[in-house]
Amino acid sequence: MFKILSSQIADSIDIKAFKASYDKALIHSDSDELFYETGPYQFIYVFRYGVVAFSNPNEKEVNDFIQFAKPYCKNHFESQLTDELWVETNAAENKFGHTKIELVKPSVEGLRIIMLNVSQSVALDYYSNQTELLLQATNQHTLFLEQKGKLDFSGKKLNQFIGKIINFRNSINDTLYIFDSVPETWEDEELYKIDIELKKTFDLQARYRNIQEELAIIKENMSLLIDLMHQRKSAFLEVVVIVLILVEVVNLLIEKII
């Protein structure tokens, strides 16, 4: 039995630059991920969205690797989200649980799929936390509107917040492929079953949809606040026009009196 450990160490990792500097045996690579073999049942999986997964690691190896990867990280996290999964080999049949899975005959590709799904789960935890922070910030603005009857920010700040939400949602869509199976599973039924069962075990699709639904609510609320902002500006302009007209009328009256 051995452990799979996955950690969100940064917002993102520069895959291209990291690949050029890390000299371990590279088994799989593309623009989003790198999969290395470092020893018997020992692998390291690096993802562009800031997650790193380890197979059968020890604490020193994990710490050393994270320090090595730090220069290639955008917004490196000192406090990291992690998840663990134990893998039992030579089992009578494949079984899948939240903390342990049993495999009849593990393969390199099978372990890669396991590490991928654990990493996706960690990334979803991270994105869920970030979404919750955005929701809390949105609620603060709407609560201020409810209590004070006015907005607590300028149009520029509101537009910046909307942009942050849109970019965050785009980041999720670009980096997570929860609904897709990796190409290797298309021609291997056993790998396909492992992938599907792990997606069910970690509830990846439902958690992904929850994040998207919360972001949609946030975006809708902020869009309504933008409408209120525009209405406030329109009302202000109307007052300005009325004042200018009154000033003009007063001037005309003064001229006639004089």
Secondary structure, DSSP 8 states (H G I E B T S, - for coil): -EEEEEEEEEEEE-HHHHHHH--SEEEEE-SSEEEEEEETTEEEEEETTSEEEEES--HHHHHHHHHHHGGGEEEEEEEEEEEEEEEE-S-SS-EE-SSEEE-SS--HHHHHHHHHHHHHHHHHHHHHHHHHHHHHHHHHHHHHHHHHSS-SS-HHHHHHHHHHHHHHHHHHHHH--TT---GGGSS-HHHHHHHHHHHHHTTHHHHHHHHHHHHHHHHHHHHHHHHHHHHHHHHHHHHHHHHHHHHHHHHHHHHHH-
